[in-house]
Amino acid sequence: MELRRGLGSASDEPYKPLSRPRRADRITAALAQGRLITSLRLFSDPRGVSVVTRLVNRAVLGLLGSALGVMSVLLLQARAGPGITEGPTTLQLFGYVGLFLSVTLILRVAIDILRPPR
């Protein structure tokens, strides 16, 4: 008898479901009604600004290096143009210079990616 009193019986207390916090109720109601709004401030933290700046810098340099490389290859294929000497033409000379600059830009991006963060 004493053991039953300590544990309680089904007739002593009615069953109570686990209640959810009110905040969770409001969040799920807003989600169900399509009123849930989140806010993300990417540029409020200096580290976030640094990460975005580094990514944009890498992307721009990579695209510039790739475009310069394609244009340089097209200039190397050109057979027309004034000749500097008997061999290469002026357009081919610009192609070689552009190819060198393209490789330099792409290697700079690759080294920046492989270098550990500061």
DRENDO-1510 file (C-alpha; in Angstrom, 1 decimal, always signed):
<recs>
REC; n; res; u; v; w
REC; 1; MET; +0.0; +0.0; +0.0 .
REC; 2; GLU; +2.8; +2.4; +0.9 .
REC; 3; LEU; +4.6; +1.5; -2.3 .
REC; 4; ARG; +1.6; +2.5; -4.4 .
REC; 5; ARG; +1.3; +5.8; -2.6 .
REC; 6; GLY; +4.9; +6.7; -3.4 .
REC; 7; LEU; +4.7; +5.9; -7.1 .
REC; 8; GLY; +1.2; +7.2; -7.6 .
REC; 9; SER; -1.6; +5.5; -9.4 .
REC; 10; ALA; -3.4; +6.1; -12.6 .
REC; 11; SER; -6.4; +7.3; -10.7 .
REC; 12; ASP; -4.5; +9.9; -8.7 .
REC; 13; GLU; -3.4; +12.1; -11.6 .
REC; 14; PRO; -4.9; +12.4; -15.0 .
REC; 15; TYR; -2.5; +11.8; -18.0 .
REC; 16; LYS; -0.8; +15.1; -19.1 .
REC; 17; PRO; +0.7; +15.2; -22.5 .
REC; 18; LEU; +4.2; +16.8; -22.8 .
REC; 19; SER; +3.7; +20.4; -23.4 .
REC; 20; ARG; +5.8; +22.2; -26.0 .
REC; 21; PRO; +7.2; +25.6; -25.1 .
REC; 22; ARG; +5.2; +28.6; -26.4 .
REC; 23; ARG; +8.1; +29.7; -28.6 .
REC; 24; ALA; +8.1; +26.4; -30.5 .
REC; 25; ASP; +4.3; +26.8; -30.9 .
REC; 26; ARG; +4.7; +30.2; -32.4 .
REC; 27; ILE; +7.5; +29.1; -34.7 .
REC; 28; THR; +5.6; +26.1; -36.0 .
REC; 29; ALA; +2.5; +28.3; -36.5 .
REC; 30; ALA; +4.4; +30.9; -38.4 .
REC; 31; LEU; +6.0; +28.2; -40.5 .
REC; 32; ALA; +2.6; +26.6; -41.3 .
REC; 33; GLN; +1.1; +30.0; -42.3 .
REC; 34; GLY; +4.2; +31.0; -44.4 .
REC; 35; ARG; +5.1; +33.9; -42.1 .
REC; 36; LEU; +8.4; +32.6; -40.9 .
REC; 37; ILE; +11.2; +35.1; -41.6 .
REC; 38; THR; +14.9; +34.7; -41.0 .
REC; 39; SER; +17.6; +37.3; -41.1 .
REC; 40; LEU; +21.2; +36.7; -42.0 .
REC; 41; ARG; +23.8; +39.5; -41.9 .
REC; 42; LEU; +26.8; +38.3; -43.9 .
REC; 43; PHE; +28.7; +41.5; -43.7 .
REC; 44; SER; +28.2; +42.3; -40.0 .
REC; 45; ASP; +31.2; +40.4; -38.9 .
REC; 46; PRO; +34.7; +41.3; -40.2 .
REC; 47; ARG; +35.6; +37.6; -40.7 .
REC; 48; GLY; +32.5; +37.2; -43.0 .
REC; 49; VAL; +33.7; +40.2; -45.0 .
REC; 50; SER; +37.2; +38.8; -45.3 .
REC; 51; VAL; +35.9; +35.4; -46.5 .
REC; 52; VAL; +33.6; +36.9; -49.1 .
REC; 53; THR; +36.4; +39.3; -50.3 .
REC; 54; ARG; +38.8; +36.4; -50.6 .
REC; 55; LEU; +36.4; +34.3; -52.5 .
REC; 56; VAL; +35.5; +37.1; -54.9 .
REC; 57; ASN; +39.1; +37.9; -55.4 .
REC; 58; ARG; +39.9; +34.3; -56.3 .
REC; 59; ALA; +37.0; +34.0; -58.7 .
REC; 60; VAL; +37.8; +37.2; -60.5 .
REC; 61; LEU; +41.5; +36.4; -60.9 .
REC; 62; GLY; +40.7; +32.9; -62.0 .
REC; 63; LEU; +38.2; +34.1; -64.7 .
REC; 64; LEU; +40.6; +36.8; -65.9 .
REC; 65; GLY; +43.4; +34.3; -66.1 .
REC; 66; SER; +41.2; +31.8; -68.0 .
REC; 67; ALA; +39.9; +34.5; -70.4 .
REC; 68; LEU; +43.4; +35.8; -71.1 .
REC; 69; GLY; +44.6; +32.3; -71.7 .
REC; 70; VAL; +41.9; +31.6; -74.3 .
REC; 71; MET; +42.6; +34.9; -76.1 .
REC; 72; SER; +46.3; +34.2; -76.1 .
REC; 73; VAL; +45.8; +30.8; -77.7 .
REC; 74; LEU; +43.7; +32.5; -80.4 .
REC; 75; LEU; +46.4; +35.1; -81.0 .
REC; 76; LEU; +49.0; +32.3; -81.3 .
REC; 77; GLN; +46.9; +30.6; -83.9 .
REC; 78; ALA; +46.8; +33.8; -86.1 .
REC; 79; ARG; +49.1; +33.7; -89.1 .
REC; 80; ALA; +48.4; +37.3; -90.2 .
REC; 81; GLY; +49.8; +40.5; -88.9 .
REC; 82; PRO; +53.1; +42.3; -89.3 .
REC; 83; GLY; +56.2; +40.3; -88.7 .
REC; 84; ILE; +58.8; +41.2; -86.2 .
REC; 85; THR; +61.4; +38.9; -87.6 .
REC; 86; GLU; +61.2; +36.0; -90.0 .
REC; 87; GLY; +59.5; +33.8; -87.5 .
REC; 88; PRO; +56.8; +35.1; -85.1 .
REC; 89; THR; +54.3; +37.9; -86.0 .
REC; 90; THR; +53.3; +40.7; -83.7 .
REC; 91; LEU; +50.0; +39.0; -82.8 .
REC; 92; GLN; +51.9; +35.8; -81.8 .
REC; 93; LEU; +54.2; +37.9; -79.6 .
REC; 94; PHE; +51.2; +39.3; -77.9 .
REC; 95; GLY; +49.9; +35.7; -77.6 .
REC; 96; TYR; +53.0; +34.6; -75.8 .
REC; 97; VAL; +53.0; +37.5; -73.4 .
REC; 98; GLY; +49.3; +36.9; -72.7 .
REC; 99; LEU; +49.9; +33.2; -72.1 .
REC; 100; PHE; +52.6; +34.1; -69.6 .
REC; 101; LEU; +50.3; +36.5; -67.8 .
REC; 102; SER; +47.5; +34.0; -67.8 .
REC; 103; VAL; +49.6; +31.3; -66.2 .
REC; 104; THR; +50.9; +33.8; -63.7 .
REC; 105; LEU; +47.3; +34.7; -62.6 .
REC; 106; ILE; +46.1; +31.1; -62.4 .
REC; 107; LEU; +49.2; +30.0; -60.4 .
REC; 108; ARG; +48.6; +32.9; -58.0 .
REC; 109; VAL; +45.0; +31.7; -57.4 .
REC; 110; ALA; +46.2; +28.1; -57.0 .
REC; 111; ILE; +48.9; +29.2; -54.4 .
REC; 112; ASP; +46.4; +31.4; -52.6 .
REC; 113; ILE; +44.0; +28.4; -52.3 .
REC; 114; LEU; +46.7; +26.0; -51.1 .
REC; 115; ARG; +48.3; +28.4; -48.6 .
REC; 116; PRO; +47.1; +28.0; -45.1 .
REC; 117; PRO; +44.8; +30.8; -43.7 .
REC; 118; ARG; +46.4; +33.7; -41.9 .
</recs>
